[in-house]
Amino acid sequence: MNKKIFSHWLSWSFPLAIAIILGLTLFFDTKAEHVPVSINLAIIILSILLSYVAIEWAIFKIEFNDKLKSTNDIGSILNEFAEANMMMDNLMHSVKHDLVFDKKIKMDKEHLDFHLFVSKIKYQKFLSSHFVYQTDKKIIQKIPKYYFEDSIWKKLVHDSECYSSLQLLNNANTEFYLKDTTRRNLEITFLNTKLSQSKKESKLHEFHKLFILNDEWVNINEKVILDENIKTYLMHWLDKFKSLGKNDGKAELKVIKSSDAEGAIDGKPLKDIGIFDNILGIQSVYSNTESDFNTNSLRFDFSLDLKEVKDYKKDYDTIFKRAINLKDFFESKVNANAN
């Protein structure tokens, strides 16, 4: 039974029961034979009123305590989660804006079907398909490429003392790296800027870049990049870091072939990663079957698990020590030609 209906029923049924019982008692009580009827009726009415007030007061206290408990629970949630106020404000703003938009669309009805379709995608699919939080693993998954490159990556680099990047130049990733020259140029310029700034302006003082190439694209012994497109891409990194400001040895770029990198970490699978102090970022290519949305077929996950970050750091350092400086693949050829 509905709680409000039960309260309403109790407010009237209990006084009525009191009235019936009291009336029958006065009617059959021989001592009350000489009491005027008007007095008996007054007693009954007064009893009804008092019992009604008592029930209403009890119901009020119960409801008040329930509301107080709910308020305290909400307050506890807001106090417990630092981002709760921000989430509530942004959600309320978004929902209010969407409802106003919805109202306008419903008035002309011409685009109602399309509007409902898009709204369904937004609220039923997008919110559960991107920025997924895995509480038990302390992982934030499926961040779209736009959000990562536009703000998240810059924030992490700015706040980190050391940034270590492992870039897989393989069949799956090379297309994205070589074609997206805008991303490459922005990344190089931003890193050079941060490394060249003073300690007051930027925390970043150390940058490691590790390029892992398919075996058939590089000759490690002779220090030759065999694929011309990859060679041009790597040369751009080397030239830009030389020409854009002075990093005073803060940046170190290295190359290693895939089989050597896997061998260094006992055959563990290689991943395209970035380590920002104690935050691990993982870039991966995914297909449409893995998500309702395909943002350039790239996704970015972040692990905040300190043990996992420590393990990746250890593997990264192991590979980096065995890798060869990128400049050796180009300067050695220049010196050889000069001789």
Summary of the structure (lengths in Angstrom):
residues: 339
radius of gyration: 35.8
end to end distance: 96.3
largest distance: 137.0
contacts: 895
relative contact order: 0.09
helix: 62%
strand: 17%
